[in-house]
Amino acid sequence: KAKQPIASEAITIPKSAVMWTGERSVVYIKNTTSNGVNFVLRDVTLGPSLGNGFIVKEGLQEGDEIAVNGTFSIDAAAQLAGKPSMMNPEGGPAMTGHNHGGMKMGDDKGTGGSDHSEMDMGDPGLENKTDHSDMNQRMTATATFKNQLKQVLSAYLELKDALVNDNAAKSNAAAKKVLSALEHVDMKQLTDKKAHGHWMTISKEISNSANSISKISDIKAQRDHFKHLSAHLSKGVKLFGVDQKIYEQFCPMADNNKGAYWLSTTKEIKNPYFGEAMLTCGEITDEM
């Protein structure tokens, strides 16, 4: 097999340091001044991928110090301060509204463990704040119900992995597994009227989204429906629990830079909204 020669003086950086913005790739450079340490955005041109890293063709010099982890937190701070950032390369007025798909940046739960009481997740099925204002509170469910919900989650994770791997055909098949698992969830296990009503709403939306994914071959369209499915399944997991640690993860560039969430059983970021194109784009926003 042909191999591209790599010069010994080539500059390489970890993939986790790179933030993608379409044709541009950027990193944050450590800048030490008399006032302390800060990070400055810099465009780079990438060469070949090397496993967990990239060769840098242009933009960095040997000895430059870059942020390897926490780059999205650095970028969010830059946006808030009105400095040049990935989402706003020219900089501008400091942001005072909300970001991250509806998350209020002033909320001290912003990136560490939001309960989404201030989020609508961009999802029409959860917009009725009056009817669903208590959908953030844990409700009692039997072990049988939790296990059945866990099977839905298991099928969902197969769907998520298929999207991570840019495989539309496997997404179709996994979405059908979600529908099958959903049919086996016994709502009679929820004896509380309010809990029963919440699950009816959530399960209907999950079913609609999974059904759509199972019937279309365009992966971009599949990902659009996956956003809605993830939002509702996340609500279900938070309401009833599945006796398993779940990480809620977020990509600010998904859904045309509105941001979108997904669920994972591992801390490692593998982005289902962009797949290989931006595999590590994202951050953990909650642990359940």
VMD Tcl script that draws the C-alpha trace (Angstrom):
set ca {
  {0.00 0.00 0.00}
  {1.22 3.46 -0.84}
  {2.12 5.62 2.14}
  {2.56 9.35 2.25}
  {6.02 10.24 3.57}
  {5.99 12.35 6.71}
  {8.86 14.75 7.25}
  {10.48 14.53 10.68}
  {10.01 18.28 11.16}
  {6.25 18.10 10.51}
  {4.12 19.72 13.18}
  {1.41 17.47 14.58}
  {-1.41 18.24 17.02}
  {-4.12 16.13 18.73}
  {-7.53 16.00 17.07}
  {-9.11 17.26 20.29}
  {-7.36 20.61 19.79}
  {-9.06 21.29 16.45}
  {-12.37 23.10 16.10}
  {-13.96 22.79 12.68}
  {-15.89 25.52 10.92}
  {-16.57 24.29 7.39}
  {-13.53 24.99 5.22}
  {-11.70 26.66 8.10}
  {-10.10 24.83 10.98}
  {-9.08 26.70 14.09}
  {-7.14 26.14 17.30}
  {-6.64 28.24 20.42}
  {-3.07 29.45 21.05}
  {-1.87 30.06 24.60}
  {-0.86 33.70 25.04}
  {1.03 34.80 28.16}
  {1.16 38.51 28.99}
  {1.84 40.64 32.04}
  {-1.89 40.43 32.78}
  {-1.89 36.64 32.84}
  {-2.65 33.81 30.43}
  {-5.33 33.86 27.73}
  {-6.07 32.01 24.51}
  {-6.22 33.50 21.02}
  {-8.04 31.99 18.04}
  {-5.88 31.06 15.06}
  {-6.72 29.57 11.65}
  {-4.75 26.50 10.62}
  {-4.51 24.42 7.47}
  {-4.50 20.71 8.20}
  {-2.69 17.94 6.38}
  {-3.23 14.19 6.69}
  {-4.92 12.60 9.68}
  {-2.63 10.54 11.90}
  {-4.85 8.38 14.07}
  {-5.64 10.70 16.97}
  {-3.84 13.68 15.45}
  {-3.34 15.88 12.40}
  {-0.34 17.24 10.54}
  {-0.51 21.04 10.40}
  {0.53 22.52 7.03}
  {0.10 26.18 7.93}
  {-0.77 28.31 10.95}
  {1.50 26.92 13.68}
  {5.18 27.09 14.45}
  {7.23 24.70 16.52}
  {6.95 25.71 20.16}
  {3.45 27.20 19.93}
  {1.34 26.10 22.91}
  {-2.26 25.21 22.14}
  {-5.36 24.22 24.08}
  {-5.87 20.47 23.74}
  {-8.91 20.00 25.98}
  {-11.77 22.30 26.92}
  {-11.65 24.20 23.64}
  {-15.44 24.64 23.52}
  {-15.41 26.22 26.97}
  {-12.68 28.61 25.83}
  {-14.67 29.44 22.71}
  {-17.85 30.03 24.71}
  {-15.97 32.43 27.00}
  {-14.62 34.28 23.95}
  {-18.14 34.62 22.54}
  {-19.42 35.99 25.83}
  {-16.59 38.53 25.94}
  {-17.22 39.64 22.37}
  {-13.80 38.39 21.26}
  {-13.12 36.55 17.97}
  {-14.41 33.00 18.30}
  {-15.19 29.97 16.16}
  {-18.83 31.04 15.77}
  {-17.99 34.74 15.30}
  {-14.49 35.12 13.79}
  {-14.73 38.92 13.66}
  {-15.75 39.27 17.29}
  {-18.52 41.64 18.33}
  {-20.69 42.76 21.21}
  {-20.60 40.54 24.26}
  {-23.39 37.99 24.20}
  {-26.02 38.49 26.87}
  {-28.78 36.19 25.62}
  {-28.80 32.44 25.57}
  {-26.71 30.03 23.61}
  {-26.26 26.26 23.23}
  {-29.67 25.65 21.73}
  {-31.60 27.61 24.36}
  {-29.35 27.21 27.39}
  {-29.14 30.45 29.35}
  {-25.45 31.25 29.54}
  {-26.01 33.16 32.77}
  {-27.17 29.96 34.45}
  {-24.41 28.45 36.57}
  {-25.60 25.06 35.30}
  {-24.58 26.08 31.79}
  {-21.92 23.52 30.95}
  {-21.67 21.40 34.03}
  {-25.01 19.70 34.54}
  {-28.08 21.51 33.34}
  {-31.45 19.99 34.13}
  {-32.79 21.74 31.02}
  {-35.47 23.56 33.00}
  {-34.52 26.57 30.88}
  {-34.30 24.69 27.58}
  {-36.81 23.92 24.91}
  {-34.24 21.79 23.04}
  {-35.50 23.28 19.79}
  {-38.25 20.69 19.82}
  {-41.92 21.52 19.11}
  {-43.14 18.49 21.03}
  {-41.92 19.99 24.31}
  {-42.82 23.64 23.82}
  {-45.92 23.67 26.01}
  {-44.34 24.95 29.20}
  {-47.65 24.85 31.08}
  {-48.41 21.20 30.40}
  {-44.83 20.00 30.75}
  {-43.34 22.31 33.35}
  {-42.82 19.35 35.69}
  {-41.18 17.09 33.11}
  {-37.80 17.69 34.76}
  {-38.81 15.98 38.01}
  {-37.98 12.30 38.51}
  {-41.08 10.11 38.62}
  {-41.61 6.69 40.09}
  {-41.40 3.80 37.64}
  {-41.25 0.06 38.18}
  {-38.09 -1.91 37.51}
  {-39.89 -3.55 34.59}
  {-40.65 -0.19 32.98}
  {-37.08 1.02 33.50}
  {-35.73 -2.13 31.88}
  {-38.06 -1.70 28.91}
  {-36.98 1.93 28.55}
  {-33.38 0.75 28.72}
  {-34.05 -1.44 25.67}
  {-35.27 1.62 23.79}
  {-32.08 3.41 24.83}
  {-29.98 0.45 23.66}
  {-31.55 0.60 20.19}
  {-31.12 4.39 20.19}
  {-27.40 3.97 20.90}
  {-27.13 1.69 17.86}
  {-28.77 4.45 15.83}
  {-26.39 7.03 17.26}
  {-23.37 4.87 16.37}
  {-24.67 4.39 12.82}
  {-24.86 8.16 12.37}
  {-21.40 8.56 13.90}
  {-20.17 6.14 11.23}
  {-22.05 7.97 8.44}
  {-24.00 4.81 7.66}
  {-27.55 5.63 6.51}
  {-28.50 1.99 5.91}
  {-27.60 0.98 9.47}
  {-29.47 4.05 10.70}
  {-32.58 2.70 8.97}
  {-32.19 -0.67 10.66}
  {-31.44 0.79 14.09}
  {-34.46 3.11 13.89}
  {-36.64 0.06 13.30}
  {-35.13 -1.50 16.45}
  {-36.09 1.66 18.35}
  {-39.68 1.27 17.13}
  {-39.74 -2.41 18.09}
  {-38.36 -1.71 21.57}
  {-40.85 1.11 21.99}
  {-43.75 -1.21 21.23}
  {-42.66 -3.45 24.10}
  {-42.79 -0.67 26.69}
  {-45.80 -1.38 28.91}
  {-47.42 1.93 29.88}
  {-49.55 0.10 32.44}
  {-46.38 -0.02 34.55}
  {-46.88 3.71 35.11}
  {-49.73 3.87 37.60}
  {-49.34 7.60 38.25}
  {-51.65 9.49 35.91}
  {-49.20 12.34 35.35}
  {-46.31 9.98 34.61}
  {-48.52 8.02 32.23}
  {-49.44 11.21 30.38}
  {-45.83 12.36 30.09}
  {-44.73 9.01 28.67}
  {-47.54 9.05 26.12}
  {-46.30 12.41 24.84}
  {-42.65 11.38 24.84}
  {-43.21 7.95 23.26}
  {-45.33 9.43 20.48}
  {-42.56 11.85 19.52}
  {-39.87 9.16 19.71}
  {-42.01 6.92 17.51}
  {-42.62 9.66 14.93}
  {-38.91 10.49 14.70}
  {-37.74 6.87 14.57}
  {-40.36 6.04 11.95}
  {-39.14 8.88 9.76}
  {-35.50 7.81 10.10}
  {-36.40 4.22 9.21}
  {-37.92 5.30 5.89}
  {-35.39 7.81 4.50}
  {-31.92 7.21 3.06}
  {-30.61 10.78 3.19}
  {-28.35 10.91 6.25}
  {-28.74 14.67 6.68}
  {-32.51 14.24 6.95}
  {-31.99 11.32 9.33}
  {-29.89 13.56 11.55}
  {-32.60 16.22 11.58}
  {-35.06 13.67 12.97}
  {-32.41 12.27 15.32}
  {-32.24 15.67 17.01}
  {-35.93 15.45 17.95}
  {-35.66 11.80 18.95}
  {-32.71 12.59 21.23}
  {-34.51 15.48 22.91}
  {-37.52 13.34 23.82}
  {-35.61 10.23 24.84}
  {-33.46 12.43 27.06}
  {-36.64 13.63 28.75}
  {-37.78 10.04 29.22}
  {-34.48 8.95 30.74}
  {-34.47 11.94 33.10}
  {-38.05 11.37 34.15}
  {-37.91 7.64 34.82}
  {-34.26 6.55 34.88}
  {-32.67 3.43 33.39}
  {-30.35 2.41 36.26}
  {-27.31 3.24 34.13}
  {-25.02 6.27 33.86}
  {-25.84 8.27 30.74}
  {-24.01 11.32 29.42}
  {-25.87 14.04 27.59}
  {-23.60 15.63 25.00}
  {-23.94 18.74 22.89}
  {-22.63 20.07 19.58}
  {-23.05 23.84 19.09}
  {-22.65 23.58 15.31}
  {-25.40 21.03 14.69}
  {-28.78 22.08 13.29}
  {-27.33 25.06 11.39}
  {-25.40 26.33 14.42}
  {-28.45 26.18 16.68}
  {-26.90 23.26 18.52}
  {-28.24 19.79 19.24}
  {-27.92 17.11 21.91}
  {-27.46 13.36 22.00}
  {-27.06 10.61 24.61}
  {-24.06 8.37 25.16}
  {-22.86 5.79 27.68}
  {-19.24 6.99 27.39}
  {-17.58 10.33 28.04}
  {-15.74 10.23 24.72}
  {-17.25 12.60 22.16}
  {-18.27 10.93 18.89}
  {-20.55 13.34 17.06}
  {-23.60 11.76 15.34}
  {-24.54 15.04 13.60}
  {-21.32 15.32 11.55}
  {-19.71 11.88 11.76}
  {-16.15 11.68 10.49}
  {-16.22 15.30 9.28}
  {-16.24 16.62 12.85}
  {-16.07 13.52 15.00}
  {-14.88 15.15 18.23}
  {-16.96 18.32 18.03}
  {-18.96 18.55 21.25}
  {-18.94 18.50 25.02}
  {-20.67 16.81 27.95}
  {-23.48 18.94 29.35}
  {-25.09 16.56 31.83}
  {-24.70 13.21 33.59}
  {-27.76 11.15 34.42}
}
mol new
graphics top color blue
foreach p $ca { graphics top sphere $p radius 0.5 }
foreach p [lrange $ca 0 end-1] q [lrange $ca 1 end] { graphics top cylinder $p $q radius 0.2 }
display resetview
